[in-house]
Amino acid sequence: MIICFDKQSLCKYLCIKPLSQADAHKLERYTVAYLGYRISDGQLSMILSETDFYPGLIHLFCHELIKQVSDKHDVYYYARNPPFIVNDKIINNVISSTQLNKSVREKIQIAFYMDDSYREIANTVTQL
């Protein structure tokens, strides 16, 4: 993903690369754990494979995960005290979430439309 910062008609690009596996694990696990939720190693691997270790996508996934578990907290959890264990059904609901897919699509389109040459390269690669 490329982000453009426009300062006085000068455009500088910052390439945001995927996180290392250790950093991605920390970001995902700690983000969710601070709010009282626990995810298994298998669920964490599934999330990271869905987000390709990109921090922005991990953030979008965590946001949707927390939104879903907090909106339906009484449905998912009978216990009133943390830690709350996130089950596979919740993870699968987030993966198939229309809102998450829409957010990811918007982020990709932002990258495509920032620079015509980038969009042309991306379109060429997808046709290979």
DSSP file (Angstrom, degrees, kcal/mol; ACC not computed):
  #  RESIDUE AA STRUCTURE BP1 BP2  ACC     N-H-->O    O-->H-N    N-H-->O    O-->H-N    TCO  KAPPA ALPHA  PHI   PSI    X-CA   Y-CA   Z-CA
    1    1 A M              0   0    0      0, 0.0    15,-2.1     0, 0.0     2,-0.4   0.000 360.0 360.0 360.0 138.9    0.0    0.0    0.0
    2    2 A I  E     -A   15   0A   0     13,-0.2     2,-0.4    11,-0.0    13,-0.2  -0.947 360.0-162.4-118.4 134.8    1.3    3.4   -0.9
    3    3 A I  E     -A   14   0A   0     11,-1.6    11,-1.7    -2,-0.4     2,-0.5  -0.957   8.8-148.2-117.8 135.8    0.4    6.6    1.0
    4    4 A C  E     -A   13   0A   0     -2,-0.4     2,-0.6     9,-0.2     9,-0.2  -0.890   6.0-164.3-108.0 128.0    1.0   10.1   -0.5
    5    5 A F  E     -A   12   0A   0      7,-1.9     7,-1.5    -2,-0.5     2,-0.7  -0.953  10.4-155.6-109.8 117.1    1.7   13.1    1.6
    6    6 A D  E     +A   11   0A   0     -2,-0.6     2,-0.5     5,-0.2     5,-0.2  -0.829  19.0 170.1 -98.5 111.8    1.2   16.3   -0.3
    7    7 A K  E >  S-A   10   0A   0      3,-2.3     3,-1.3    -2,-0.7    -2,-0.1  -0.942  73.7 -27.6-124.2 108.8    3.3   19.2    1.1
    8    8 A Q  T 3  S-     0   0    0     -2,-0.5    -1,-0.1     1,-0.3     3,-0.1   0.923 124.2 -49.6  52.9  52.3    3.4   22.3   -1.0
    9    9 A S  T 3  S+     0   0    0      1,-0.2     2,-0.5    -3,-0.0    -1,-0.3   0.555 113.4 118.6  66.4  10.8    2.9   20.5   -4.3
   10   10 A L  E <   -A    7   0A   0     -3,-1.3    -3,-2.3     2,-0.0     2,-0.6  -0.910  50.8-155.0-104.7 134.2    5.6   17.9   -3.5
   11   11 A C  E     -A    6   0A   0     -2,-0.5     2,-0.4    -5,-0.2    -5,-0.2  -0.935  10.9-175.5-114.6 123.0    4.5   14.4   -3.2
   12   12 A K  E     -A    5   0A   0     -7,-1.5    -7,-1.9    -2,-0.6     2,-0.4  -0.949  14.9-143.7-116.4 137.3    6.5   11.9   -1.1
   13   13 A Y  E     -A    4   0A   0     -2,-0.4     2,-0.5    -9,-0.2    -9,-0.2  -0.810   8.4-163.7-104.8 140.3    5.6    8.2   -1.1
   14   14 A L  E     -A    3   0A   0    -11,-1.7   -11,-1.6    -2,-0.4     2,-0.6  -0.983  12.5-146.9-121.5 119.6    5.8    6.0    1.9
   15   15 A C  E     -A    2   0A   0     -2,-0.5     2,-0.7   -13,-0.2   -13,-0.2  -0.777   8.0-153.9 -90.3 120.4    5.7    2.3    1.3
   16   16 A I        -     0   0    0    -15,-2.1     3,-0.1    -2,-0.6    -2,-0.0  -0.851  16.9-163.4 -96.7 115.8    3.9    0.4    4.1
   17   17 A K        -     0   0    0     -2,-0.7    36,-0.0     1,-0.1     0, 0.0  -0.520  28.1 -86.6 -96.8 161.6    5.2   -3.1    4.2
   18   18 A P        -     0   0    0      0, 0.0    36,-0.3     0, 0.0    35,-0.1  -0.319  49.1-110.5 -62.1 150.9    3.8   -6.2    5.9
   19   19 A L        -     0   0    0     34,-3.4     2,-0.0     1,-0.1    -3,-0.0  -0.383  33.4 -98.8 -75.9 158.9    4.8   -6.7    9.5
   20   20 A S     >  -     0   0    0      1,-0.1     4,-2.7    -2,-0.1     5,-0.2  -0.350  39.5-106.2 -67.9 162.7    7.1   -9.5   10.7
   21   21 A Q  H  > S+     0   0    0      1,-0.2     4,-2.4     2,-0.2     5,-0.2   0.912 120.6  49.7 -60.9 -42.2    5.3  -12.5   12.1
   22   22 A A  H  > S+     0   0    0      2,-0.2     4,-2.2     1,-0.2    -1,-0.2   0.923 113.2  45.4 -64.1 -44.4    6.3  -11.6   15.7
   23   23 A D  H  > S+     0   0    0      2,-0.2     4,-2.7     1,-0.2    -1,-0.2   0.892 112.4  51.2 -67.0 -39.0    5.2   -7.9   15.3
   24   24 A A  H  X S+     0   0    0     -4,-2.7     4,-2.5     2,-0.2     5,-0.3   0.905 109.4  51.1 -64.2 -41.0    1.9   -8.9   13.7
   25   25 A H  H  X S+     0   0    0     -4,-2.4     4,-2.8    -5,-0.2     5,-0.4   0.931 112.0  47.2 -60.5 -45.6    1.2  -11.4   16.5
   26   26 A K  H  X S+     0   0    0     -4,-2.2     4,-2.5     1,-0.2     5,-0.5   0.941 112.3  49.1 -62.1 -47.3    1.9   -8.7   19.1
   27   27 A L  H  X S+     0   0    0     -4,-2.7     4,-1.6     1,-0.2    -2,-0.2   0.937 118.3  38.9 -58.8 -48.3   -0.3   -6.1   17.4
   28   28 A E  H  X S+     0   0    0     -4,-2.5     4,-1.9    -5,-0.2     5,-0.2   0.962 119.9  43.2 -68.1 -53.4   -3.2   -8.5   17.0
   29   29 A R  H  X S+     0   0    0     -4,-2.8     4,-2.7    -5,-0.3    -3,-0.2   0.918 117.4  44.4 -64.3 -45.1   -3.0  -10.3   20.3
   30   30 A Y  H  X S+     0   0    0     -4,-2.5     4,-2.4    -5,-0.4    -1,-0.2   0.878 109.7  56.0 -69.6 -36.9   -2.4   -7.2   22.5
   31   31 A T  H  < S+     0   0    0     -4,-1.6     4,-0.5    -5,-0.5    -1,-0.2   0.936 116.8  35.7 -58.9 -46.4   -5.0   -5.1   20.7
   32   32 A V  H ><>S+     0   0    0     -4,-1.9     5,-1.9    -5,-0.2     3,-0.8   0.880 115.4  55.5 -75.5 -39.1   -7.7   -7.6   21.5
   33   33 A A  H ><5S+     0   0    0     -4,-2.7     3,-2.1     1,-0.2    -2,-0.2   0.863  98.2  61.4 -65.5 -37.3   -6.3   -8.6   24.9
   34   34 A Y  T 3<5S+     0   0    0     -4,-2.4    -1,-0.2     1,-0.3    -2,-0.2   0.785 104.2  51.2 -60.5 -25.0   -6.3   -5.1   26.3
   35   35 A L  T < 5S-     0   0    0     -3,-0.8    -1,-0.3    -4,-0.5    -2,-0.2   0.377 126.8 -99.8 -94.3   4.6  -10.1   -5.1   25.8
   36   36 A G  T < 5S+     0   0    0     -3,-2.1    48,-3.2     1,-0.3     2,-0.3   0.568  82.5 122.1  95.4   9.6  -10.5   -8.3   27.7
   37   37 A Y  E   < -b   84   0B   0     -5,-1.9     2,-0.4    46,-0.2    -1,-0.3  -0.809  44.0-154.6-108.7 148.1  -10.8  -10.8   24.7
   38   38 A R  E     -b   85   0B   0     46,-2.8    48,-3.1    -2,-0.3     2,-0.4  -0.969   6.4-168.9-122.4 135.6   -8.6  -13.8   24.0
   39   39 A I        -     0   0    0     -2,-0.4    48,-0.1    46,-0.2     2,-0.0  -0.937  22.8-119.4-120.8 147.6   -8.0  -15.4   20.7
   40   40 A S     >  -     0   0    0     -2,-0.4     4,-2.4    46,-0.3     5,-0.1  -0.290  26.6-109.0 -79.6 166.7   -6.3  -18.8   20.1
   41   41 A D  H  > S+     0   0    0      1,-0.2     4,-2.3     2,-0.2     5,-0.2   0.881 120.6  52.7 -62.1 -38.7   -3.1  -19.3   18.1
   42   42 A G  H  > S+     0   0    0      2,-0.2     4,-1.9     1,-0.2    -1,-0.2   0.900 110.4  46.7 -64.2 -41.3   -5.1  -20.9   15.3
   43   43 A Q  H  > S+     0   0    0      2,-0.2     4,-2.6     1,-0.2    -2,-0.2   0.895 110.7  53.2 -66.2 -40.4   -7.4  -18.0   15.1
   44   44 A L  H  X S+     0   0    0     -4,-2.4     4,-2.5     1,-0.2    -2,-0.2   0.912 108.7  49.3 -61.5 -43.1   -4.5  -15.6   15.1
   45   45 A S  H  X S+     0   0    0     -4,-2.3     4,-2.1     2,-0.2    -1,-0.2   0.895 110.7  50.8 -62.3 -40.4   -2.9  -17.4   12.2
   46   46 A M  H  X S+     0   0    0     -4,-1.9     4,-1.8     2,-0.2    -2,-0.2   0.919 111.2  48.0 -63.8 -43.6   -6.2  -17.3   10.3
   47   47 A I  H  X S+     0   0    0     -4,-2.6     4,-1.7     1,-0.2    -2,-0.2   0.925 112.3  48.4 -62.8 -45.4   -6.5  -13.5   10.9
   48   48 A L  H  X>S+     0   0    0     -4,-2.5     5,-1.0     1,-0.2     4,-0.9   0.836 109.7  51.9 -68.6 -31.7   -3.0  -12.9    9.8
   49   49 A S  H  <5S+     0   0    0     -4,-2.1    -1,-0.2     1,-0.2    -2,-0.2   0.854 110.4  49.7 -70.5 -32.6   -3.4  -15.0    6.6
   50   50 A E  H  <5S+     0   0    0     -4,-1.8    -2,-0.2     1,-0.2    -1,-0.2   0.812 118.0  38.9 -71.7 -30.1   -6.5  -13.0    5.8
   51   51 A T  H ><5S-     0   0    0     -4,-1.7     3,-2.0    -5,-0.1     6,-0.2   0.450  98.9-132.5-101.1  -2.4   -4.7   -9.6    6.3
   52   52 A D  T 3<5 -     0   0    0     -4,-0.9    -3,-0.2     1,-0.3    -4,-0.1   0.779  62.2 -72.3  53.5  29.4   -1.4  -10.6    4.8
   53   53 A F  T 3 <S+     0   0    0     -5,-1.0   -34,-3.4     1,-0.2    -1,-0.3   0.590  90.9 148.4  67.0  12.7    0.4   -9.1    7.8
   54   54 A Y    <>  -     0   0    0     -3,-2.0     4,-2.5   -36,-0.3     3,-0.2  -0.673  46.5-141.5 -80.6 128.0   -0.4   -5.6    6.8
   55   55 A P  H  > S+     0   0    0      0, 0.0     4,-2.4     0, 0.0    -1,-0.1   0.863  99.2  52.3 -59.3 -38.5   -0.9   -3.3    9.8
   56   56 A G  H  > S+     0   0    0      2,-0.2     4,-2.1     1,-0.2     5,-0.1   0.894 112.2  45.1 -65.2 -39.3   -3.7   -1.3    8.3
   57   57 A L  H  > S+     0   0    0     -3,-0.2     4,-2.5    -6,-0.2    -1,-0.2   0.865 111.3  53.0 -72.3 -36.0   -5.7   -4.5    7.4
   58   58 A I  H  X S+     0   0    0     -4,-2.5     4,-2.9     2,-0.2     5,-0.2   0.918 109.3  50.5 -62.0 -42.4   -5.0   -5.9   10.9
   59   59 A H  H  X S+     0   0    0     -4,-2.4     4,-2.7    -5,-0.2    -2,-0.2   0.928 110.2  48.9 -60.6 -45.9   -6.4   -2.7   12.3
   60   60 A L  H  X S+     0   0    0     -4,-2.1     4,-2.2     2,-0.2    -1,-0.2   0.912 112.6  48.6 -60.9 -41.8   -9.5   -3.0   10.2
   61   61 A F  H  X S+     0   0    0     -4,-2.5     4,-2.7     2,-0.2    -2,-0.2   0.939 112.4  47.4 -63.7 -47.2  -10.0   -6.6   11.2
   62   62 A C  H  X S+     0   0    0     -4,-2.9     4,-2.9     1,-0.2     5,-0.3   0.900 110.6  53.2 -61.7 -40.4   -9.5   -5.8   14.9
   63   63 A H  H  X S+     0   0    0     -4,-2.7     4,-2.3    -5,-0.2    -1,-0.2   0.936 112.6  43.1 -59.7 -46.9  -11.9   -2.9   14.7
   64   64 A E  H  X S+     0   0    0     -4,-2.2     4,-2.5     2,-0.2    -2,-0.2   0.883 113.6  52.6 -68.3 -37.4  -14.6   -5.1   13.1
   65   65 A L  H  X S+     0   0    0     -4,-2.7     4,-2.6     2,-0.2     5,-0.3   0.954 112.5  43.4 -61.5 -50.8  -13.9   -7.9   15.6
   66   66 A I  H  X S+     0   0    0     -4,-2.9     4,-2.2     1,-0.2     5,-0.3   0.888 112.9  53.5 -64.6 -38.5  -14.3   -5.7   18.6
   67   67 A K  H  X S+     0   0    0     -4,-2.3     4,-2.3    -5,-0.3    -1,-0.2   0.934 111.8  44.9 -60.6 -45.9  -17.4   -4.0   17.1
   68   68 A Q  H  X S+     0   0    0     -4,-2.5     4,-1.7     1,-0.2    -2,-0.2   0.925 115.2  45.4 -67.7 -44.0  -19.1   -7.4   16.6
   69   69 A V  H  < S+     0   0    0     -4,-2.6     7,-0.2     1,-0.2    -1,-0.2   0.849 116.1  46.4 -71.6 -30.4  -18.2   -8.8   20.0
   70   70 A S  H >< S+     0   0    0     -4,-2.2     3,-0.9    -5,-0.3     4,-0.2   0.874 111.6  50.7 -77.5 -35.2  -19.2   -5.7   21.8
   71   71 A D  H 3< S+     0   0    0     -4,-2.3    -2,-0.2    -5,-0.3     3,-0.2   0.848 124.8  29.1 -66.7 -32.9  -22.5   -5.2   19.9
   72   72 A K  T >X S+     0   0    0     -4,-1.7     4,-2.3    -5,-0.2     3,-0.7  -0.072  80.3 130.4-117.6  31.9  -23.5   -8.8   20.6
   73   73 A H  H <> S+     0   0    0     -3,-0.9     4,-2.8     1,-0.3    -1,-0.1   0.895  73.6  50.2 -55.4 -44.9  -21.7   -9.3   23.9
   74   74 A D  H 34 S+     0   0    0     -4,-0.2    -1,-0.3     1,-0.2    -2,-0.1   0.802 111.8  49.6 -66.1 -28.0  -24.7  -10.7   25.7
   75   75 A V  H <4 S+     0   0    0     -3,-0.7    -1,-0.2     1,-0.1    -2,-0.2   0.907 119.5  35.1 -75.4 -42.8  -25.3  -13.2   22.9
   76   76 A Y  H  < S+     0   0    0     -4,-2.3     2,-0.5    -7,-0.2    -2,-0.2   0.821 119.0  44.9 -82.6 -32.8  -21.7  -14.5   22.8
   77   77 A Y     <  +     0   0    0     -4,-2.8    -1,-0.2    -5,-0.3     7,-0.0  -0.950  42.4 174.8-127.2 126.0  -20.7  -14.3   26.5
   78   78 A Y        +     0   0    0     -2,-0.5    -1,-0.1    -3,-0.1     2,-0.1   0.766  68.3  82.3 -92.0 -31.8  -22.6  -15.4   29.6
   79   79 A A        -     0   0    0      1,-0.1    -2,-0.0     2,-0.1     0, 0.0  -0.462  67.7-153.4 -71.8 146.3  -19.8  -14.7   32.0
   80   80 A R        +     0   0    0     -2,-0.1    -1,-0.1     2,-0.1     4,-0.1   0.453  69.7  73.1-101.0  -1.9  -19.5  -11.1   33.0
   81   81 A N  S    S-     0   0    0      2,-0.1    -2,-0.1     1,-0.0   -45,-0.0  -0.922  81.7 -83.4-119.3 140.1  -15.8  -11.0   33.7
   82   82 A P  S    S+     0   0    0      0, 0.0   -45,-0.1     0, 0.0     2,-0.1  -0.300  87.9  73.1 -70.2 162.6  -12.9  -11.0   31.3
   83   83 A P        -     0   0    0      0, 0.0     2,-0.5     0, 0.0   -46,-0.2   0.449  63.0-168.6 -81.4 145.3  -11.1  -12.7   29.7
   84   84 A F  E     -b   37   0B   0    -48,-3.2   -46,-2.8    -2,-0.1     2,-0.5  -0.891  17.8-133.9-100.6 124.8  -13.7  -13.5   27.1
   85   85 A I  E     -b   38   0B   0     -2,-0.5     2,-0.4   -48,-0.2   -46,-0.2  -0.676  13.6-138.4 -84.1 124.4  -12.7  -16.3   24.7
   86   86 A V        -     0   0    0    -48,-3.1   -46,-0.3    -2,-0.5     2,-0.2  -0.688  21.8-146.6 -81.4 128.3  -13.4  -15.4   21.1
   87   87 A N    >>  -     0   0    0     -2,-0.4     4,-1.6   -48,-0.1     3,-0.5  -0.496  23.9-106.6 -95.4 167.8  -14.8  -18.5   19.2
   88   88 A D  H 3> S+     0   0    0      1,-0.2     4,-2.7     2,-0.2     5,-0.2   0.810 115.9  62.6 -61.8 -32.0  -14.3  -19.5   15.6
   89   89 A K  H 3> S+     0   0    0      1,-0.2     4,-2.2     2,-0.2    -1,-0.2   0.910 104.0  48.0 -61.0 -41.6  -17.8  -18.5   14.7
   90   90 A I  H <> S+     0   0    0     -3,-0.5     4,-2.2     2,-0.2    -1,-0.2   0.927 111.4  49.8 -65.0 -44.7  -17.1  -14.9   15.6
   91   91 A I  H  X S+     0   0    0     -4,-1.6     4,-2.4     1,-0.2    -2,-0.2   0.925 112.0  48.1 -59.8 -45.5  -13.8  -14.9   13.6
   92   92 A N  H  X S+     0   0    0     -4,-2.7     4,-2.0     1,-0.2    -1,-0.2   0.869 109.2  53.8 -64.9 -36.5  -15.6  -16.4   10.6
   93   93 A N  H  < S+     0   0    0     -4,-2.2    -1,-0.2    -5,-0.2    -2,-0.2   0.896 110.2  47.4 -63.0 -39.7  -18.4  -13.7   10.9
   94   94 A V  H >< S+     0   0    0     -4,-2.2     3,-1.3     1,-0.2    -2,-0.2   0.928 109.8  52.7 -67.5 -44.3  -15.8  -11.0   10.8
   95   95 A I  H 3< S+     0   0    0     -4,-2.4    -2,-0.2     1,-0.3    -1,-0.2   0.888 115.9  40.1 -58.3 -40.1  -14.0  -12.5    7.8
   96   96 A S  T 3< S+     0   0    0     -4,-2.0    -1,-0.3    -5,-0.2    -2,-0.2   0.364  88.0 132.9 -91.4   6.3  -17.2  -12.6    5.9
   97   97 A S    <>  -     0   0    0     -3,-1.3     4,-2.2    -4,-0.2     5,-0.2  -0.344  53.0-147.1 -63.0 130.8  -18.4   -9.2    7.2
   98   98 A T  H  > S+     0   0    0      1,-0.2     4,-2.3     2,-0.2     5,-0.2   0.890  99.8  53.2 -62.5 -40.8  -19.7   -6.9    4.5
   99   99 A Q  H  > S+     0   0    0      2,-0.2     4,-2.4     1,-0.2    -1,-0.2   0.907 108.9  48.1 -65.2 -42.2  -18.4   -3.9    6.4
  100  100 A L  H  > S+     0   0    0      2,-0.2     4,-2.5     1,-0.2     5,-0.2   0.939 112.9  48.1 -63.7 -46.2  -14.8   -5.3    6.6
  101  101 A N  H  X S+     0   0    0     -4,-2.2     4,-2.4     1,-0.2    -2,-0.2   0.884 111.7  50.7 -62.2 -38.0  -14.8   -6.2    2.9
  102  102 A K  H  X S+     0   0    0     -4,-2.3     4,-2.2     2,-0.2    -1,-0.2   0.918 110.5  49.0 -64.7 -43.5  -16.1   -2.7    2.1
  103  103 A S  H  X S+     0   0    0     -4,-2.4     4,-2.0     2,-0.2    -2,-0.2   0.907 112.2  47.8 -63.7 -42.7  -13.4   -1.1    4.2
  104  104 A V  H  X S+     0   0    0     -4,-2.5     4,-2.2     2,-0.2    -1,-0.2   0.926 110.8  51.8 -64.1 -44.7  -10.6   -3.2    2.6
  105  105 A R  H  X S+     0   0    0     -4,-2.4     4,-2.5     1,-0.2    -2,-0.2   0.902 108.7  51.5 -58.8 -42.1  -11.9   -2.4   -0.9
  106  106 A E  H  X S+     0   0    0     -4,-2.2     4,-2.1     1,-0.2    -1,-0.2   0.903 108.8  50.5 -62.7 -41.8  -11.9    1.3   -0.1
  107  107 A K  H  X S+     0   0    0     -4,-2.0     4,-1.7     2,-0.2    -1,-0.2   0.893 111.6  47.8 -64.2 -40.0   -8.2    1.1    1.1
  108  108 A I  H  X S+     0   0    0     -4,-2.2     4,-2.3     1,-0.2    -2,-0.2   0.913 111.0  50.7 -67.4 -42.4   -7.2   -0.7   -2.1
  109  109 A Q  H  X S+     0   0    0     -4,-2.5     4,-2.4     1,-0.2    -2,-0.2   0.868 106.0  55.9 -64.7 -35.8   -9.0    1.8   -4.3
  110  110 A I  H  X S+     0   0    0     -4,-2.1     4,-0.6     1,-0.2    -1,-0.2   0.931 109.6  46.5 -60.2 -44.8   -7.4    4.7   -2.5
  111  111 A A  H >X S+     0   0    0     -4,-1.7     3,-0.7     1,-0.2     4,-0.6   0.905 112.7  50.3 -64.2 -41.5   -4.0    3.2   -3.3
  112  112 A F  H 3< S+     0   0    0     -4,-2.3     3,-0.5     1,-0.2     7,-0.4   0.890 112.3  45.6 -64.1 -40.5   -5.0    2.6   -7.0
  113  113 A Y  H 3< S+     0   0    0     -4,-2.4    -1,-0.2     1,-0.2    -2,-0.2   0.428  93.3  79.2 -89.7   1.5   -6.3    6.1   -7.6
  114  114 A M  H << S+     0   0    0     -3,-0.7     2,-0.4    -4,-0.6    -1,-0.2   0.856 106.7  17.8 -73.3 -34.7   -3.4    8.0   -6.0
  115  115 A D     X  -     0   0    0     -4,-0.6     4,-2.1    -3,-0.5    -1,-0.3  -0.985  64.2-146.0-144.2 126.0   -1.1    7.6   -9.0
  116  116 A D  H  > S+     0   0    0     -2,-0.4     4,-2.4     1,-0.2     5,-0.2   0.881 102.7  52.6 -59.6 -39.8   -2.1    6.7  -12.5
  117  117 A S  H  > S+     0   0    0      1,-0.2     4,-2.3     2,-0.2    -1,-0.2   0.893 108.1  51.1 -66.8 -37.4    1.1    4.7  -13.1
  118  118 A Y  H  > S+     0   0    0      2,-0.2     4,-2.5     1,-0.2    -1,-0.2   0.920 110.6  48.9 -63.4 -42.9    0.5    2.6  -10.0
  119  119 A R  H  X S+     0   0    0     -4,-2.1     4,-2.6    -7,-0.4    -2,-0.2   0.896 110.6  50.9 -63.6 -40.9   -3.0    1.8  -11.2
  120  120 A E  H  X S+     0   0    0     -4,-2.4     4,-2.2     2,-0.2    -1,-0.2   0.913 111.5  47.2 -63.8 -42.7   -1.7    0.8  -14.6
  121  121 A I  H  X S+     0   0    0     -4,-2.3     4,-2.6     2,-0.2    -2,-0.2   0.930 112.8  49.2 -63.7 -45.1    0.9   -1.5  -13.1
  122  122 A A  H  X S+     0   0    0     -4,-2.5     4,-2.0     1,-0.2    -2,-0.2   0.909 111.7  48.8 -62.2 -42.4   -1.7   -3.0  -10.8
  123  123 A N  H  X S+     0   0    0     -4,-2.6     4,-0.9     2,-0.2    -1,-0.2   0.887 111.8  49.7 -65.0 -38.7   -4.2   -3.6  -13.6
  124  124 A T  H >< S+     0   0    0     -4,-2.2     3,-0.6     1,-0.2     4,-0.5   0.921 110.1  50.1 -65.2 -44.1   -1.4   -5.2  -15.7
  125  125 A V  H >< S+     0   0    0     -4,-2.6     3,-1.1     1,-0.2    -2,-0.2   0.882 107.1  54.3 -63.1 -38.9   -0.4   -7.5  -12.9
  126  126 A T  H 3< S+     0   0    0     -4,-2.0    -1,-0.2     1,-0.3    -2,-0.2   0.741 105.4  54.4 -69.9 -20.2   -4.0   -8.7  -12.3
  127  127 A Q  T <<        0   0    0     -4,-0.9    -1,-0.3    -3,-0.6    -2,-0.2   0.534 360.0 360.0 -89.7  -6.1   -4.3   -9.6  -16.0
  128  128 A L    <         0   0    0     -3,-1.1    -1,-0.2    -4,-0.5    -2,-0.1   0.478 360.0 360.0 -71.5 360.0   -1.2  -11.9  -16.0
